[in-house]
Amino acid sequence: MLKNLIIIFFVYFIFTINLFAKDISPIGALEGLNNNLIIIDVRNKEEWSETGVIPDAKLIQMLSTARTIRKGYIEEIINTLGANKDIKAAIICHSGGRSSATVSILEEKGYTNISNISEGMVGDGKTTGWITRGLPVVKCTKECK
């Protein structure tokens, strides 16, 4: 019962946070890569292996194998971003929920130019998402082992 309540709260949290995050499209994020935009992919290893990853994306898993937020997750992202709170970065996940929650947390930490890649890697699987749009991906190698 408690596990179900935690899952319901987590889904509600992600849905609510998704309403407030700054969004960028996959195409906007791809253009940003040419201007030093950092992309952080917060999916898990299995997702990275299944779809591939965006070239030069930083891979930082949000969830543990128990489907809870990993201890040290936000600190790992902050270490990747560095001390400059104005750094430009975008967060991506499967379809926008986890990335949106991450953006909100980073904004609470004082980061001002962090965006959510709202469609995620797969979007609706038909017309939206990084992969469906045919944007570049590379095979995930050492990070997925």
C-alpha positions in Angstrom: 0.0 0.0 0.0 2.7 2.4 0.9 4.6 1.6 -2.3 1.5 2.4 -4.3 1.1 5.8 -2.5 4.7 6.7 -3.2 4.3 5.8 -6.9 1.1 7.9 -7.1 2.8 10.8 -5.4 5.8 10.6 -7.7 3.5 10.5 -10.8 1.5 13.5 -9.5 4.8 15.4 -8.7 6.1 14.8 -12.2 2.8 15.8 -13.8 2.5 19.0 -11.7 6.1 20.0 -12.2 5.7 19.5 -16.0 3.3 22.4 -16.0 5.9 24.9 -14.9 9.2 23.9 -16.5 10.9 25.9 -19.4 10.5 23.8 -22.5 12.6 23.5 -25.7 11.8 21.4 -28.7 14.2 18.6 -29.8 15.0 20.7 -32.9 15.8 23.7 -30.7 18.0 21.5 -28.5 19.9 20.2 -31.6 20.5 23.8 -32.7 21.7 24.6 -29.2 24.3 21.9 -29.4 26.1 24.0 -32.0 26.1 26.8 -29.4 27.6 24.9 -26.5 24.3 23.7 -25.0 24.8 20.9 -22.6 22.3 18.1 -22.9 21.8 15.7 -19.9 19.9 12.5 -20.5 18.3 11.3 -17.3 16.9 8.0 -18.5 18.2 4.6 -17.3 20.8 2.3 -18.9 18.2 0.1 -20.4 16.6 3.0 -22.2 20.0 4.3 -23.4 20.8 0.9 -24.8 17.4 0.5 -26.4 17.3 3.8 -28.3 20.8 5.1 -28.3 21.8 8.5 -27.0 22.3 12.0 -28.3 25.9 12.6 -29.3 27.9 14.3 -26.6 25.0 14.1 -24.1 25.9 13.7 -20.5 24.3 10.5 -19.1 23.0 10.7 -15.5 20.4 8.3 -14.4 17.6 9.8 -12.3 16.0 6.6 -11.0 17.5 3.7 -9.1 16.6 0.1 -10.0 13.9 0.4 -7.3 12.4 3.3 -9.3 13.2 5.9 -6.7 15.3 9.0 -7.2 18.9 8.0 -6.9 20.9 9.4 -3.9 23.3 12.0 -5.2 21.4 12.5 -8.5 21.0 16.3 -8.4 24.6 16.7 -7.0 25.9 14.7 -10.0 24.1 17.0 -12.4 25.3 20.1 -10.5 28.9 18.8 -10.7 28.4 18.3 -14.4 27.0 21.8 -14.9 29.6 23.6 -12.7 29.2 26.7 -10.6 28.0 29.0 -13.3 24.2 29.3 -12.6 23.7 30.9 -16.0 25.1 27.9 -18.0 22.8 26.8 -20.8 21.7 23.2 -20.5 18.7 21.0 -21.5 17.4 17.9 -19.8 15.9 15.0 -21.7 14.2 11.7 -20.7 11.8 9.3 -22.4 8.9 11.7 -22.9 9.4 14.8 -20.7 8.2 13.9 -17.2 11.5 13.2 -15.4 13.3 15.9 -17.3 10.7 18.5 -16.4 11.0 17.5 -12.7 14.8 17.8 -12.9 14.6 21.3 -14.5 12.3 22.5 -11.6 14.7 21.2 -9.0 17.7 22.8 -10.7 15.8 26.1 -10.9 15.2 25.9 -7.2 19.0 25.5 -6.8 19.4 28.8 -8.7 20.1 27.7 -12.3 18.5 30.1 -14.7 19.0 28.7 -18.2 18.0 25.1 -17.8 15.3 23.8 -20.3 13.2 20.6 -20.5 13.3 18.9 -23.9 9.6 18.5 -23.7 9.0 15.7 -26.2 11.8 13.6 -24.8 13.5 10.9 -26.8 10.4 9.1 -28.0 7.6 11.6 -27.6 4.3 10.2 -28.6 6.0 7.6 -30.8 4.4 8.9 -34.0 5.2 12.6 -34.7 7.2 13.9 -31.7 10.4 13.1 -29.9 14.1 13.2 -30.7 14.1 9.8 -32.4 10.9 10.1 -34.3 12.1 13.4 -35.8 15.2 11.6 -37.1 17.6 13.6 -35.0 21.1 12.1 -34.4 21.7 9.3 -31.9 24.7 7.1 -31.3 24.9 3.7 -29.7 25.4 3.7 -26.0 28.6 1.9 -25.1 30.5 2.0 -21.9 27.8 3.9 -19.9 25.3 1.2 -20.6 27.3 -1.7 -19.2 
